[in-house]
Amino acid sequence: MPVTVREIGSSEKTYWDRGIQRLEMVHPLNAFSWGEIRSVDGWRPRYLVAERGATFVGGVMVLEKRLPGTPFR
């Protein structure tokens, strides 16, 4: 079965945290709440999940921040 990747939002916070906790080599800074905390400093968290069918098989949190004086993130 192929792996699909999709972005999730805050309505799936529990899904993210439970899925991440089941993976090997997990770190507390992968928690959904960490991305929310970083948003205070101007970072925009994006959460991408990899799924095989309905099974969480991976995830990545991407933190974006606008570069000062540029239109780039």
C-alpha positions in Angstrom: 0.0 0.0 0.0 1.4 3.4 -0.9 2.3 6.1 1.7 0.5 9.4 1.4 1.5 12.7 3.0 -0.9 15.4 4.0 -0.9 18.5 6.2 -3.0 18.6 9.3 -4.2 21.4 11.5 -5.0 21.9 15.2 -8.2 19.8 15.0 -5.9 16.7 14.7 -3.5 17.6 17.5 -4.2 14.4 19.4 -3.7 12.3 16.3 -0.3 13.9 15.8 0.9 13.5 19.3 -0.2 9.9 19.6 1.3 9.0 16.2 4.6 10.7 17.0 4.8 9.0 20.4 4.6 5.5 18.7 7.6 6.2 16.5 11.2 5.3 17.4 13.6 8.1 18.2 10.9 10.5 19.2 11.8 13.8 21.0 9.6 16.0 23.2 10.1 18.9 20.8 8.1 17.0 18.2 4.9 17.5 20.2 2.2 19.6 18.5 2.3 22.0 21.4 6.0 22.9 20.8 5.0 24.3 17.4 2.3 26.3 19.0 4.8 27.7 21.5 7.2 28.7 18.7 4.4 30.7 17.0 4.8 33.2 19.8 8.2 34.1 18.3 6.8 34.5 14.8 7.3 30.9 13.6 4.5 29.2 11.7 4.3 25.5 12.4 3.2 23.1 9.7 2.5 19.5 10.5 2.9 16.9 7.7 1.8 13.3 8.4 2.7 10.2 6.4 0.1 7.5 6.4 -0.2 4.1 4.9 -3.9 3.6 4.6 -5.3 4.9 7.9 -2.1 4.2 9.8 0.3 6.9 11.0 3.8 5.9 9.8 5.7 9.2 10.1 5.5 12.9 10.6 7.5 16.1 10.3 7.0 19.5 11.8 8.2 22.3 9.6 8.7 25.7 11.3 8.5 28.7 8.9 9.5 32.2 9.6 9.6 35.2 7.3 13.1 36.5 6.6 13.2 40.2 7.7 13.2 42.6 4.9 12.3 40.0 2.2 9.2 38.4 0.8 10.6 35.0 1.6 9.7 32.5 4.3 
